[in-house]
Amino acid sequence: MDLDDDERLKNVFWADPRSRVAYQYFGDVVTFDTTYLTNRYGMPFAPFVGVNHHGQSILLGAGLISSEDTETFVWLFQTWL
């Protein structure tokens, strides 16, 4: 979680243990795309998606971000790594 100066939630990244293991096996191809303000809070959803050995998409992690500026994407990708 990333908090602002007032300790309010700014950005969130999530990856469960199953997603982390899937990344070890299927991390050769990772796509990233943000959907635009489709949730209740107007925050872009940012999924990290891979492809398994059956050609199926699998979720490797996801974030809800406050904006699409450089600082936010740097935080998201550093957290992802």
Buried (B, 14 or more C-beta within 10 A) or exposed (E): EBEEEEEEEBBBBEBEEEBEEBBEEBEEEBEBEBEEEEEEEEBBBBBBBBBEEEEEEBBBBBBBBBEEEEEBBEBBBEBBE
